[in-house]
Amino acid sequence: MIAKIEGGSSGASFTTIEQLSNAFSVEPAALFKIDIDDGRFSESLGDLVARLSALSDEDIAWVKALLDVALRPRGRG
């Protein structure tokens, strides 16, 4: 289930979020946090997250659609 959620092929219901948070002994909100300062993420990602957080839901949907197209696997030949 975690792989499906991470891969975007499935969403997580509230029940699933609760079960995962219990399994990992963390608050449910912790499953959605990104610790940008943990060294795995560049300054550029932090800037991107900050800019995205200021967008409306409609604008986020537009950006997501754009990324879906831009990051689609490309066929060979």
All heavy atoms as a GROMACS GRO file, in nm:
protein
  574
    1MET      N    1   0.082  -0.119   0.000
    1MET     CA    2   0.000   0.000   0.000
    1MET      C    3   0.087   0.126   0.000
    1MET      O    4   0.057   0.220  -0.071
    1MET     CB    5  -0.093  -0.002   0.122
    1MET     CG    6  -0.187   0.113   0.126
    1MET     SD    7  -0.291   0.113  -0.021
    1MET     CE    8  -0.412   0.230   0.020
    2ILE      N    9   0.194   0.122   0.077
    2ILE     CA   10   0.283   0.240   0.083
    2ILE      C   11   0.343   0.268  -0.054
    2ILE      O   12   0.348   0.382  -0.097
    2ILE     CB   13   0.393   0.220   0.189
    2ILE    CG1   14   0.330   0.216   0.328
    2ILE    CG2   15   0.497   0.331   0.181
    2ILE    CD1   16   0.424   0.178   0.439
    3ALA      N   17   0.384   0.164  -0.125
    3ALA     CA   18   0.442   0.182  -0.258
    3ALA      C   19   0.339   0.242  -0.354
    3ALA      O   20   0.372   0.329  -0.436
    3ALA     CB   21   0.493   0.050  -0.312
    4LYS      N   22   0.213   0.199  -0.343
    4LYS     CA   23   0.109   0.254  -0.429
    4LYS      C   24   0.084   0.401  -0.399
    4LYS      O   25   0.066   0.482  -0.489
    4LYS     CB   26  -0.021   0.175  -0.412
    4LYS     CG   27  -0.017   0.037  -0.474
    4LYS     CD   28  -0.150  -0.033  -0.456
    4LYS     CE   29  -0.149  -0.170  -0.518
    4LYS     NZ   30  -0.277  -0.238  -0.503
    5ILE      N   31   0.082   0.435  -0.271
    5ILE     CA   32   0.062   0.574  -0.232
    5ILE      C   33   0.178   0.659  -0.279
    5ILE      O   34   0.160   0.765  -0.339
    5ILE     CB   35   0.043   0.587  -0.080
    5ILE    CG1   36  -0.087   0.518  -0.036
    5ILE    CG2   37   0.042   0.734  -0.037
    5ILE    CD1   38  -0.100   0.501   0.114
    6GLU      N   39   0.301   0.613  -0.253
    6GLU     CA   40   0.419   0.689  -0.295
    6GLU      C   41   0.428   0.702  -0.446
    6GLU      O   42   0.472   0.803  -0.498
    6GLU     CB   43   0.546   0.623  -0.241
    6GLU     CG   44   0.565   0.641  -0.092
    6GLU     CD   45   0.691   0.574  -0.041
    6GLU    OE1   46   0.737   0.476  -0.102
    6GLU    OE2   47   0.744   0.622   0.060
    7GLY      N   48   0.386   0.596  -0.517
    7GLY     CA   49   0.391   0.598  -0.662
    7GLY      C   50   0.278   0.675  -0.727
    7GLY      O   51   0.277   0.697  -0.847
    8GLY      N   52   0.179   0.714  -0.647
    8GLY     CA   53   0.068   0.792  -0.699
    8GLY      C   54  -0.042   0.710  -0.763
    8GLY      O   55  -0.136   0.765  -0.819
    9SER      N   56  -0.033   0.577  -0.756
    9SER     CA   57  -0.137   0.495  -0.816
    9SER      C   58  -0.255   0.473  -0.722
    9SER      O   59  -0.357   0.419  -0.762
    9SER     CB   60  -0.081   0.359  -0.861
    9SER     OG   61  -0.036   0.284  -0.749
   10SER      N   62  -0.242   0.516  -0.598
   10SER     CA   63  -0.350   0.504  -0.501
   10SER      C   64  -0.342   0.619  -0.402
   10SER      O   65  -0.233   0.667  -0.372
   10SER     CB   66  -0.340   0.370  -0.426
   10SER     OG   67  -0.442   0.360  -0.329
   11GLY      N   68  -0.456   0.659  -0.355
   11GLY     CA   69  -0.460   0.759  -0.249
   11GLY      C   70  -0.475   0.687  -0.116
   11GLY      O   71  -0.497   0.567  -0.111
   12ALA      N   72  -0.463   0.760  -0.010
   12ALA     CA   73  -0.476   0.701   0.123
   12ALA      C   74  -0.604   0.753   0.189
   12ALA      O   75  -0.623   0.874   0.198
   12ALA     CB   76  -0.355   0.737   0.209
   13SER      N   77  -0.686   0.662   0.232
   13SER     CA   78  -0.806   0.701   0.305
   13SER      C   79  -0.766   0.744   0.446
   13SER      O   80  -0.654   0.719   0.490
   13SER     CB   81  -0.904   0.584   0.313
   13SER     OG   82  -0.848   0.480   0.395
   14PHE      N   83  -0.858   0.806   0.516
   14PHE     CA   84  -0.830   0.846   0.653
   14PHE      C   85  -0.798   0.723   0.739
   14PHE      O   86  -0.710   0.728   0.825
   14PHE     CB   87  -0.946   0.924   0.713
   14PHE     CG   88  -0.961   1.062   0.655
   14PHE    CD1   89  -1.074   1.098   0.586
   14PHE    CD2   90  -0.859   1.155   0.669
   14PHE    CE1   91  -1.088   1.225   0.533
   14PHE    CE2   92  -0.871   1.282   0.616
   14PHE     CZ   93  -0.986   1.317   0.547
   15THR      N   94  -0.866   0.613   0.712
   15THR     CA   95  -0.841   0.490   0.787
   15THR      C   96  -0.698   0.441   0.762
   15THR      O   97  -0.628   0.403   0.856
   15THR     CB   98  -0.942   0.381   0.748
   15THR    OG1   99  -1.074   0.429   0.774
   15THR    CG2  100  -0.918   0.252   0.825
   16THR      N  101  -0.655   0.444   0.637
   16THR     CA  102  -0.519   0.401   0.603
   16THR      C  103  -0.416   0.492   0.668
   16THR      O  104  -0.315   0.444   0.722
   16THR     CB  105  -0.500   0.398   0.450
   16THR    OG1  106  -0.595   0.307   0.393
   16THR    CG2  107  -0.359   0.356   0.414
   17ILE      N  108  -0.441   0.622   0.664
   17ILE     CA  109  -0.349   0.717   0.728
   17ILE      C  110  -0.338   0.688   0.878
   17ILE      O  111  -0.228   0.686   0.934
   17ILE     CB  112  -0.394   0.862   0.702
   17ILE    CG1  113  -0.380   0.895   0.554
   17ILE    CG2  114  -0.314   0.960   0.788
   17ILE    CD1  115  -0.449   1.022   0.512
   18GLU      N  116  -0.452   0.662   0.939
   18GLU     CA  117  -0.452   0.630   1.082
   18GLU      C  118  -0.375   0.501   1.110
   18GLU      O  119  -0.294   0.493   1.204
   18GLU     CB  120  -0.595   0.618   1.134
   18GLU     CG  121  -0.604   0.592   1.282
   18GLU     CD  122  -0.748   0.585   1.331
   18GLU    OE1  123  -0.837   0.545   1.254
   18GLU    OE2  124  -0.769   0.620   1.448
   19GLN      N  125  -0.396   0.400   1.028
   19GLN     CA  126  -0.326   0.272   1.047
   19GLN      C  127  -0.175   0.289   1.027
   19GLN      O  128  -0.095   0.232   1.103
   19GLN     CB  129  -0.382   0.167   0.951
   19GLN     CG  130  -0.522   0.123   0.985
   19GLN     CD  131  -0.584   0.035   0.878
   19GLN    OE1  132  -0.538   0.029   0.764
   19GLN    NE2  133  -0.691  -0.034   0.915
   20LEU      N  134  -0.135   0.365   0.926
   20LEU     CA  135   0.008   0.388   0.903
   20LEU      C  136   0.070   0.466   1.018
   20LEU      O  137   0.180   0.433   1.062
   20LEU     CB  138   0.030   0.462   0.771
   20LEU     CG  139   0.005   0.382   0.643
   20LEU    CD1  140   0.008   0.473   0.522
   20LEU    CD2  141   0.106   0.270   0.630
   21SER      N  142   0.000   0.568   1.065
   21SER     CA  143   0.056   0.647   1.174
   21SER      C  144   0.069   0.563   1.301
   21SER      O  145   0.167   0.576   1.375
   21SER     CB  146  -0.027   0.773   1.201
   21SER     OG  147  -0.153   0.741   1.254
   22ASN      N  148  -0.026   0.474   1.325
   22ASN     CA  149  -0.016   0.384   1.440
   22ASN      C  150   0.101   0.286   1.422
   22ASN      O  151   0.176   0.260   1.516
   22ASN     CB  152  -0.146   0.307   1.460
   22ASN     CG  153  -0.258   0.393   1.514
   22ASN    OD1  154  -0.233   0.496   1.575
   22ASN    ND2  155  -0.381   0.352   1.489
   23ALA      N  156   0.115   0.233   1.301
   23ALA     CA  157   0.223   0.137   1.275
   23ALA      C  158   0.361   0.200   1.293
   23ALA      O  159   0.454   0.134   1.341
   23ALA     CB  160   0.210   0.081   1.133
   24PHE      N  161   0.373   0.327   1.256
   24PHE     CA  162   0.502   0.396   1.267
   24PHE      C  163   0.517   0.475   1.396
   24PHE      O  164   0.619   0.541   1.418
   24PHE     CB  165   0.523   0.490   1.147
   24PHE     CG  166   0.537   0.417   1.016
   24PHE    CD1  167   0.452   0.445   0.912
   24PHE    CD2  168   0.635   0.321   0.998
   24PHE    CE1  169   0.464   0.380   0.790
   24PHE    CE2  170   0.649   0.255   0.877
   24PHE     CZ  171   0.563   0.283   0.772
   25SER      N  172   0.413   0.471   1.480
   25SER     CA  173   0.414   0.544   1.608
   25SER      C  174   0.443   0.693   1.591
   25SER      O  175   0.527   0.751   1.658
   25SER     CB  176   0.514   0.482   1.706
   25SER     OG  177   0.480   0.349   1.733
   26VAL      N  178   0.373   0.752   1.494
   26VAL     CA  179   0.386   0.895   1.470
   26VAL      C  180   0.246   0.955   1.458
   26VAL      O  181   0.148   0.883   1.434
   26VAL     CB  182   0.465   0.927   1.341
   26VAL    CG1  183   0.608   0.876   1.352
   26VAL    CG2  184   0.397   0.871   1.218
   27GLU      N  185   0.237   1.085   1.474
   27GLU     CA  186   0.110   1.154   1.451
   27GLU      C  187   0.078   1.150   1.301
   27GLU      O  188   0.171   1.153   1.218
   27GLU     CB  189   0.121   1.299   1.498
   27GLU     CG  190   0.132   1.315   1.647
   27GLU     CD  191   0.006   1.268   1.720
   27GLU    OE1  192  -0.105   1.295   1.670
   27GLU    OE2  193   0.021   1.204   1.825
   28PRO      N  194  -0.048   1.144   1.263
   28PRO     CA  195  -0.083   1.140   1.120
   28PRO      C  196  -0.021   1.255   1.039
   28PRO      O  197   0.024   1.233   0.927
   28PRO     CB  198  -0.236   1.149   1.120
   28PRO     CG  199  -0.275   1.088   1.251
   28PRO     CD  200  -0.167   1.130   1.348
   29ALA      N  201  -0.015   1.373   1.096
   29ALA     CA  202   0.042   1.488   1.024
   29ALA      C  203   0.188   1.465   0.987
   29ALA      O  204   0.236   1.517   0.886
   29ALA     CB  205   0.029   1.614   1.108
   30ALA      N  206   0.259   1.384   1.065
   30ALA     CA  207   0.401   1.358   1.037
   30ALA      C  208   0.419   1.284   0.905
   30ALA      O  209   0.526   1.292   0.843
   30ALA     CB  210   0.463   1.278   1.150
   31LEU      N  211   0.316   1.214   0.860
   31LEU     CA  212   0.326   1.142   0.733
   31LEU      C  213   0.326   1.237   0.613
   31LEU      O  214   0.360   1.197   0.503
   31LEU     CB  215   0.209   1.044   0.720
   31LEU     CG  216   0.203   0.935   0.826
   31LEU    CD1  217   0.075   0.854   0.812
   31LEU    CD2  218   0.324   0.844   0.819
   32PHE      N  219   0.290   1.363   0.636
   32PHE     CA  220   0.280   1.459   0.527
   32PHE      C  221   0.387   1.566   0.533
   32PHE      O  222   0.391   1.653   0.446
   32PHE     CB  223   0.141   1.525   0.529
   32PHE     CG  224   0.031   1.425   0.510
   32PHE    CD1  225  -0.034   1.370   0.619
   32PHE    CD2  226  -0.006   1.384   0.383
   32PHE    CE1  227  -0.134   1.276   0.603
   32PHE    CE2  228  -0.107   1.290   0.365
   32PHE     CZ  229  -0.171   1.237   0.476
   33LYS      N  230   0.472   1.562   0.632
   33LYS     CA  231   0.574   1.665   0.648
   33LYS      C  232   0.700   1.629   0.570
   33LYS      O  233   0.738   1.514   0.562
   33LYS     CB  234   0.612   1.682   0.795
   33LYS     CG  235   0.502   1.743   0.878
   33LYS     CD  236   0.546   1.760   1.022
   33LYS     CE  237   0.436   1.819   1.106
   33LYS     NZ  238   0.473   1.826   1.246
   34ILE      N  239   0.761   1.731   0.516
   34ILE     CA  240   0.891   1.716   0.451
   34ILE      C  241   0.989   1.800   0.530
   34ILE      O  242   0.971   1.921   0.544
   34ILE     CB  243   0.889   1.764   0.305
   34ILE    CG1  244   0.793   1.680   0.222
   34ILE    CG2  245   1.028   1.760   0.246
   34ILE    CD1  246   0.776   1.730   0.080
   35ASP      N  247   1.091   1.736   0.585
   35ASP     CA  248   1.194   1.809   0.659
   35ASP      C  249   1.300   1.852   0.559
   35ASP      O  250   1.394   1.779   0.529
   35ASP     CB  251   1.254   1.722   0.769
   35ASP     CG  252   1.354   1.796   0.854
   35ASP    OD1  253   1.373   1.918   0.832
   35ASP    OD2  254   1.414   1.733   0.942
   36ILE      N  255   1.281   1.970   0.505
   36ILE     CA  256   1.370   2.020   0.400
   36ILE      C  257   1.512   2.039   0.451
   36ILE      O  258   1.608   2.031   0.376
   36ILE     CB  259   1.314   2.151   0.342
   36ILE    CG1  260   1.181   2.121   0.273
   36ILE    CG2  261   1.410   2.216   0.245
   36ILE    CD1  262   1.104   2.242   0.230
   37ASP      N  263   1.529   2.059   0.579
   37ASP     CA  264   1.661   2.084   0.636
   37ASP      C  265   1.736   1.957   0.673
   37ASP      O  266   1.842   1.965   0.734
   37ASP     CB  267   1.647   2.173   0.761
   37ASP     CG  268   1.590   2.308   0.727
   37ASP    OD1  269   1.619   2.359   0.617
   37ASP    OD2  270   1.515   2.362   0.810
   38ASP      N  271   1.687   1.839   0.637
   38ASP     CA  272   1.754   1.716   0.681
   38ASP      C  273   1.873   1.678   0.593
   38ASP      O  274   1.935   1.576   0.614
   38ASP     CB  275   1.656   1.600   0.694
   38ASP     CG  276   1.615   1.538   0.562
   38ASP    OD1  277   1.656   1.587   0.455
   38ASP    OD2  278   1.542   1.439   0.564
   39GLY      N  279   1.906   1.759   0.495
   39GLY     CA  280   2.026   1.735   0.415
   39GLY      C  281   2.000   1.658   0.287
   39GLY      O  282   2.084   1.655   0.198
   40ARG      N  283   1.885   1.594   0.274
   40ARG     CA  284   1.856   1.518   0.152
   40ARG      C  285   1.799   1.606   0.043
   40ARG      O  286   1.793   1.566  -0.073
   40ARG     CB  287   1.756   1.404   0.181
   40ARG     CG  288   1.812   1.298   0.272
   40ARG     CD  289   1.711   1.188   0.292
   40ARG     NE  290   1.593   1.244   0.359
   40ARG     CZ  291   1.471   1.192   0.349
   40ARG    NH1  292   1.450   1.085   0.279
   40ARG    NH2  293   1.370   1.248   0.412
   41PHE      N  294   1.754   1.725   0.080
   41PHE     CA  295   1.689   1.811  -0.016
   41PHE      C  296   1.772   1.936  -0.039
   41PHE      O  297   1.830   1.992   0.052
   41PHE     CB  298   1.549   1.850   0.034
   41PHE     CG  299   1.462   1.730   0.063
   41PHE    CD1  300   1.438   1.689   0.192
   41PHE    CD2  301   1.408   1.658  -0.042
   41PHE    CE1  302   1.358   1.579   0.217
   41PHE    CE2  303   1.329   1.547  -0.018
   41PHE     CZ  304   1.304   1.508   0.112
   42SER      N  305   1.771   1.981  -0.162
   42SER     CA  306   1.848   2.100  -0.196
   42SER      C  307   1.770   2.226  -0.162
   42SER      O  308   1.650   2.223  -0.134
   42SER     CB  309   1.881   2.099  -0.346
   42SER     OG  310   1.761   2.119  -0.421
   43GLU      N  311   1.839   2.336  -0.166
   43GLU     CA  312   1.776   2.465  -0.142
   43GLU      C  313   1.668   2.492  -0.246
   43GLU      O  314   1.565   2.552  -0.216
   43GLU     CB  315   1.882   2.575  -0.146
   43GLU     CG  316   1.830   2.711  -0.112
   43GLU     CD  317   1.941   2.817  -0.109
   43GLU    OE1  318   2.052   2.786  -0.063
   43GLU    OE2  319   1.914   2.929  -0.154
   44SER      N  320   1.689   2.443  -0.367
   44SER     CA  321   1.590   2.463  -0.474
   44SER      C  322   1.457   2.398  -0.439
   44SER      O  323   1.351   2.454  -0.468
   44SER     CB  324   1.642   2.406  -0.605
   44SER     OG  325   1.756   2.476  -0.648
   45LEU      N  326   1.461   2.280  -0.378
   45LEU     CA  327   1.337   2.213  -0.341
   45LEU      C  328   1.265   2.293  -0.233
   45LEU      O  329   1.142   2.308  -0.238
   45LEU     CB  330   1.363   2.071  -0.293
   45LEU     CG  331   1.239   1.992  -0.253
   45LEU    CD1  332   1.140   1.981  -0.369
   45LEU    CD2  333   1.276   1.855  -0.201
   46GLY      N  334   1.338   2.346  -0.139
   46GLY     CA  335   1.278   2.428  -0.035
   46GLY      C  336   1.208   2.549  -0.095
   46GLY      O  337   1.097   2.585  -0.055
   47ASP      N  338   1.272   2.612  -0.192
   47ASP     CA  339   1.214   2.727  -0.259
   47ASP      C  340   1.087   2.686  -0.334
   47ASP      O  341   0.985   2.754  -0.328
   47ASP     CB  342   1.315   2.789  -0.356
   47ASP     CG  343   1.258   2.908  -0.431
   47ASP    OD1  344   1.212   3.003  -0.365
   47ASP    OD2  345   1.260   2.904  -0.556
   48LEU      N  346   1.093   2.572  -0.400
   48LEU     CA  347   0.978   2.522  -0.475
   48LEU      C  348   0.860   2.493  -0.382
   48LEU      O  349   0.746   2.532  -0.411
   48LEU     CB  350   1.016   2.396  -0.552
   48LEU     CG  351   0.909   2.334  -0.640
   48LEU    CD1  352   0.857   2.433  -0.742
   48LEU    CD2  353   0.965   2.212  -0.708
   49VAL      N  354   0.886   2.427  -0.270
   49VAL     CA  355   0.780   2.397  -0.173
   49VAL      C  356   0.717   2.526  -0.120
   49VAL      O  357   0.595   2.538  -0.110
   49VAL     CB  358   0.833   2.310  -0.058
   49VAL    CG1  359   0.732   2.299   0.055
   49VAL    CG2  360   0.870   2.171  -0.108
   50ALA      N  361   0.799   2.624  -0.090
   50ALA     CA  362   0.748   2.751  -0.040
   50ALA      C  363   0.660   2.820  -0.144
   50ALA      O  364   0.553   2.872  -0.111
   50ALA     CB  365   0.865   2.843  -0.001
   51ARG      N  366   0.702   2.816  -0.268
   51ARG     CA  367   0.623   2.878  -0.374
   51ARG      C  368   0.492   2.802  -0.398
   51ARG      O  369   0.387   2.865  -0.418
   51ARG     CB  370   0.706   2.886  -0.502
   51ARG     CG  371   0.822   2.983  -0.488
   51ARG     CD  372   0.915   2.980  -0.606
   51ARG     NE  373   0.848   3.032  -0.725
   51ARG     CZ  374   0.901   3.028  -0.847
   51ARG    NH1  375   1.021   2.976  -0.864
   51ARG    NH2  376   0.836   3.075  -0.949
   52LEU      N  377   0.497   2.671  -0.396
   52LEU     CA  378   0.376   2.591  -0.416
   52LEU      C  379   0.276   2.611  -0.303
   52LEU      O  380   0.155   2.610  -0.325
   52LEU     CB  381   0.410   2.443  -0.430
   52LEU     CG  382   0.480   2.401  -0.559
   52LEU    CD1  383   0.526   2.256  -0.549
   52LEU    CD2  384   0.390   2.422  -0.679
   53SER      N  385   0.325   2.629  -0.182
   53SER     CA  386   0.235   2.643  -0.068
   53SER      C  387   0.153   2.771  -0.075
   53SER      O  388   0.050   2.782  -0.010
   53SER     CB  389   0.314   2.638   0.063
   53SER     OG  390   0.395   2.753   0.077
   54ALA      N  391   0.196   2.866  -0.156
   54ALA     CA  392   0.124   2.992  -0.170
   54ALA      C  393   0.017   2.986  -0.279
   54ALA      O  394  -0.061   3.080  -0.294
   54ALA     CB  395   0.222   3.105  -0.199
   55LEU      N  396   0.010   2.876  -0.354
   55LEU     CA  397  -0.083   2.867  -0.466
   55LEU      C  398  -0.221   2.821  -0.421
   55LEU      O  399  -0.237   2.754  -0.319
   55LEU     CB  400  -0.031   2.767  -0.570
   55LEU     CG  401   0.101   2.804  -0.640
   55LEU    CD1  402   0.140   2.694  -0.736
   55LEU    CD2  403   0.090   2.936  -0.712
   56SER      N  404  -0.319   2.854  -0.502
   56SER     CA  405  -0.456   2.808  -0.478
   56SER      C  406  -0.466   2.660  -0.519
   56SER      O  407  -0.379   2.607  -0.589
   56SER     CB  408  -0.554   2.890  -0.562
   56SER     OG  409  -0.536   2.861  -0.700
   57ASP      N  410  -0.574   2.595  -0.477
   57ASP     CA  411  -0.596   2.456  -0.515
   57ASP      C  412  -0.603   2.441  -0.667
   57ASP      O  413  -0.551   2.345  -0.724
   57ASP     CB  414  -0.725   2.402  -0.453
   57ASP     CG  415  -0.714   2.381  -0.304
   57ASP    OD1  416  -0.600   2.378  -0.252
   57ASP    OD2  417  -0.819   2.366  -0.238
   58GLU      N  418  -0.665   2.538  -0.732
   58GLU     CA  419  -0.676   2.535  -0.879
   58GLU      C  420  -0.538   2.545  -0.944
   58GLU      O  421  -0.507   2.472  -1.038
   58GLU     CB  422  -0.765   2.650  -0.926
   58GLU     CG  423  -0.790   2.652  -1.074
   58GLU     CD  424  -0.881   2.766  -1.115
   58GLU    OE1  425  -0.992   2.775  -1.058
   58GLU    OE2  426  -0.841   2.845  -1.203
   59ASP      N  427  -0.454   2.634  -0.892
   59ASP     CA  428  -0.319   2.648  -0.946
   59ASP      C  429  -0.235   2.524  -0.919
   59ASP      O  430  -0.155   2.483  -1.005
   59ASP     CB  431  -0.251   2.772  -0.889
   59ASP     CG  432  -0.310   2.902  -0.944
   59ASP    OD1  433  -0.373   2.899  -1.051
   59ASP    OD2  434  -0.292   3.006  -0.878
   60ILE      N  435  -0.252   2.464  -0.802
   60ILE     CA  436  -0.179   2.340  -0.771
   60ILE      C  437  -0.218   2.230  -0.870
   60ILE      O  438  -0.132   2.155  -0.919
   60ILE     CB  439  -0.208   2.294  -0.626
   60ILE    CG1  440  -0.148   2.391  -0.525
   60ILE    CG2  441  -0.158   2.152  -0.601
   60ILE    CD1  442   0.001   2.381  -0.506
   61ALA      N  443  -0.347   2.219  -0.901
   61ALA     CA  444  -0.394   2.119  -0.998
   61ALA      C  445  -0.331   2.143  -1.134
   61ALA      O  446  -0.291   2.049  -1.203
   61ALA     CB  447  -0.546   2.120  -1.006
   62TRP      N  448  -0.319   2.270  -1.174
   62TRP     CA  449  -0.257   2.303  -1.302
   62TRP      C  450  -0.110   2.263  -1.304
   62TRP      O  451  -0.061   2.204  -1.400
   62TRP     CB  452  -0.274   2.453  -1.330
   62TRP     CG  453  -0.211   2.495  -1.460
   62TRP    CD1  454  -0.265   2.484  -1.584
   62TRP    CD2  455  -0.081   2.552  -1.476
   62TRP    NE1  456  -0.176   2.532  -1.677
   62TRP    CE2  457  -0.064   2.575  -1.614
   62TRP    CE3  458   0.021   2.587  -1.388
   62TRP    CZ2  459   0.053   2.630  -1.666
   62TRP    CZ3  460   0.136   2.643  -1.441
   62TRP    CH2  461   0.152   2.664  -1.578
   63VAL      N  462  -0.039   2.294  -1.195
   63VAL     CA  463   0.104   2.259  -1.185
   63VAL      C  464   0.120   2.107  -1.188
   63VAL      O  465   0.209   2.054  -1.253
   63VAL     CB  466   0.167   2.320  -1.058
   63VAL    CG1  467   0.307   2.264  -1.034
   63VAL    CG2  468   0.173   2.471  -1.069
   64LYS      N  469   0.033   2.036  -1.117
   64LYS     CA  470   0.039   1.889  -1.116
   64LYS      C  471   0.020   1.833  -1.257
   64LYS      O  472   0.094   1.744  -1.299
   64LYS     CB  473  -0.065   1.830  -1.022
   64LYS     CG  474  -0.057   1.678  -1.015
   64LYS     CD  475  -0.170   1.620  -0.935
   64LYS     CE  476  -0.167   1.469  -0.931
   64LYS     NZ  477  -0.148   1.400  -1.057
   65ALA      N  478  -0.077   1.885  -1.330
   65ALA     CA  479  -0.100   1.839  -1.467
   65ALA      C  480   0.021   1.867  -1.554
   65ALA      O  481   0.061   1.782  -1.637
   65ALA     CB  482  -0.225   1.906  -1.524
   66LEU      N  483   0.082   1.982  -1.536
   66LEU     CA  484   0.202   2.016  -1.610
   66LEU      C  485   0.316   1.920  -1.579
   66LEU      O  486   0.385   1.869  -1.668
   66LEU     CB  487   0.243   2.160  -1.576
   66LEU     CG  488   0.363   2.218  -1.649
   66LEU    CD1  489   0.335   2.231  -1.797
   66LEU    CD2  490   0.398   2.353  -1.590
   67LEU      N  491   0.335   1.890  -1.451
   67LEU     CA  492   0.439   1.795  -1.410
   67LEU      C  493   0.412   1.655  -1.462
   67LEU      O  494   0.504   1.582  -1.500
   67LEU     CB  495   0.454   1.793  -1.258
   67LEU     CG  496   0.527   1.912  -1.197
   67LEU    CD1  497   0.519   1.907  -1.045
   67LEU    CD2  498   0.671   1.916  -1.242
   68ASP      N  499   0.284   1.613  -1.460
   68ASP     CA  500   0.249   1.481  -1.513
   68ASP      C  501   0.294   1.467  -1.658
   68ASP      O  502   0.346   1.364  -1.698
   68ASP     CB  503   0.098   1.457  -1.502
   68ASP     CG  504   0.052   1.432  -1.360
   68ASP    OD1  505   0.138   1.405  -1.272
   68ASP    OD2  506  -0.070   1.441  -1.336
   69VAL      N  507   0.275   1.572  -1.737
   69VAL     CA  508   0.317   1.569  -1.877
   69VAL      C  509   0.469   1.575  -1.888
   69VAL      O  510   0.530   1.497  -1.960
   69VAL     CB  511   0.252   1.685  -1.955
   69VAL    CG1  512   0.312   1.697  -2.095
   69VAL    CG2  513   0.101   1.666  -1.963
   70ALA      N  514   0.530   1.664  -1.813
   70ALA     CA  515   0.675   1.683  -1.823
   70ALA      C  516   0.754   1.561  -1.773
   70ALA      O  517   0.862   1.532  -1.825
   70ALA     CB  518   0.717   1.807  -1.742
   71LEU      N  519   0.699   1.490  -1.675
   71LEU     CA  520   0.772   1.376  -1.619
   71LEU      C  521   0.725   1.241  -1.670
   71LEU      O  522   0.767   1.138  -1.619
   71LEU     CB  523   0.760   1.381  -1.464
   71LEU     CG  524   0.817   1.509  -1.400
   71LEU    CD1  525   0.792   1.506  -1.250
   71LEU    CD2  526   0.964   1.524  -1.430
   72ARG      N  527   0.640   1.241  -1.771
   72ARG     CA  528   0.592   1.117  -1.829
   72ARG      C  529   0.709   1.042  -1.894
   72ARG      O  530   0.791   1.103  -1.962
   72ARG     CB  531   0.486   1.149  -1.936
   72ARG     CG  532   0.426   1.027  -2.001
   72ARG     CD  533   0.325   1.059  -2.110
   72ARG     NE  534   0.231   1.161  -2.068
   72ARG     CZ  535   0.185   1.257  -2.147
   72ARG    NH1  536   0.226   1.265  -2.272
   72ARG    NH2  537   0.099   1.345  -2.102
   73PRO      N  538   0.714   0.910  -1.870
   73PRO     CA  539   0.822   0.833  -1.935
   73PRO      C  540   0.812   0.845  -2.086
   73PRO      O  541   0.703   0.844  -2.143
   73PRO     CB  542   0.794   0.689  -1.891
   73PRO     CG  543   0.710   0.701  -1.768
   73PRO     CD  544   0.631   0.827  -1.784
   74ARG      N  545   0.926   0.858  -2.149
   74ARG     CA  546   0.929   0.876  -2.294
   74ARG      C  547   0.966   0.745  -2.362
   74ARG      O  548   1.054   0.674  -2.317
   74ARG     CB  549   1.031   0.983  -2.332
   74ARG     CG  550   0.996   1.115  -2.272
   74ARG     CD  551   1.099   1.217  -2.304
   74ARG     NE  552   1.076   1.332  -2.215
   74ARG     CZ  553   1.154   1.434  -2.207
   74ARG    NH1  554   1.261   1.440  -2.280
   74ARG    NH2  555   1.125   1.532  -2.127
   75GLY      N  556   0.897   0.716  -2.468
   75GLY     CA  557   0.928   0.596  -2.546
   75GLY      C  558   1.054   0.614  -2.626
   75GLY      O  559   1.100   0.726  -2.650
   76ARG      N  560   1.114   0.504  -2.662
   76ARG     CA  561   1.238   0.509  -2.743
   76ARG      C  562   1.203   0.495  -2.889
   76ARG      O  563   1.123   0.413  -2.927
   76ARG     CB  564   1.333   0.398  -2.701
   76ARG     CG  565   1.379   0.415  -2.559
   76ARG     CD  566   1.472   0.304  -2.522
   76ARG     NE  567   1.500   0.315  -2.380
   76ARG     CZ  568   1.618   0.297  -2.329
   76ARG    NH1  569   1.719   0.265  -2.404
   76ARG    NH2  570   1.637   0.308  -2.199
   77GLY      N  571   1.271   0.576  -2.967
   77GLY     CA  572   1.257   0.563  -3.111
   77GLY      C  573   1.144   0.634  -3.162
   77GLY      O  574   1.077   0.662  -3.235
   0.00000   0.00000   0.00000
